[in-house]
Amino acid sequence: NNIAIKSKILPSDVKSRIEEALKRSAEAEGRKISVSVNGDKATLSRNVHSFAELEDARHAAWMAPGIMSVENNLKISQ
């Protein structure tokens, strides 16, 4: 069985979708999260104010099409 699935989603497209999801689901401070995409890996960085914001951002990144791994460099600051 030589079936292969190729993704036609561009990293810039994935980055935009993650950022849009973050804007919809995170609070005002969560919108300042930095997102970078390299292939099928998303990296999140900067500070958030709560564990809930951190989880919302992480979840949004995982749900983006084409993402197979998420590096979560978010830190909770008070």
N, C-alpha and C positions, 0 to 999 in steps of 0.2 A: 504494500500500500504506500504509494508515493505522493500522498496528498499534502500540500503545503499551503498555508494561509499567509498571504503577504498583506501587510498593513499599508494603506495608501494615505494614512494620516500623517501630516507634517508635524514636526516638533513644535513649530510656532503656533499651529492650530491647537495642539494639545495645551500649550501654555496659556493661550487665550481662554480656552474652555475652563481650565482650572481657576484662572483669575476671576472669570465671570461667576463661577460657582462660589468662590470665596466671597465675592461681593454680595451675593444673594444670601449666603448662610452665616457669615461672620458679622460681628459687631463692627463699629467704626474702626477700632484699632486693628482688627483682624484684616481689614482691607489693605493695610500697609505691609502685609506679608510678602516677602520676596519669593518668587517662583522661577525656577530655571528647569528646563527640560533638555535632556541629552539622550536621544534615542527613545528608549522606552522607560527611562528613569526620570522621575520628578524629584527636585530638591527644594524643600521649603526652609526658609530661614527668617530670622528677626525675632522680635519679642511679641508675645501675646499676654493678655491680662488674666486668663483663666484656663483651667484644664479643658473646659468646654470649648473654648475658642481653638485650642490646640487640636482637639479631637475633630472639630468641624473641618478644619483645614486639612488634616490628615485624611479624613474620609473623602473630602472633595477631590483631593489628588488621586486617591485610589480609584475613584469612580470615573475618572477621565478616560476616554477611549484611548487605547494604545499604551497605557501606563502599566508596566509589569512590576515596578519597584518604586518605593518612595523613601527618600532619605529625609528624615524629619529632624532638622536642626533648630526647630522652634524652641524658645525658652520662655518660661512663665516669669513675668516680672510684675512687681506690685507698685 
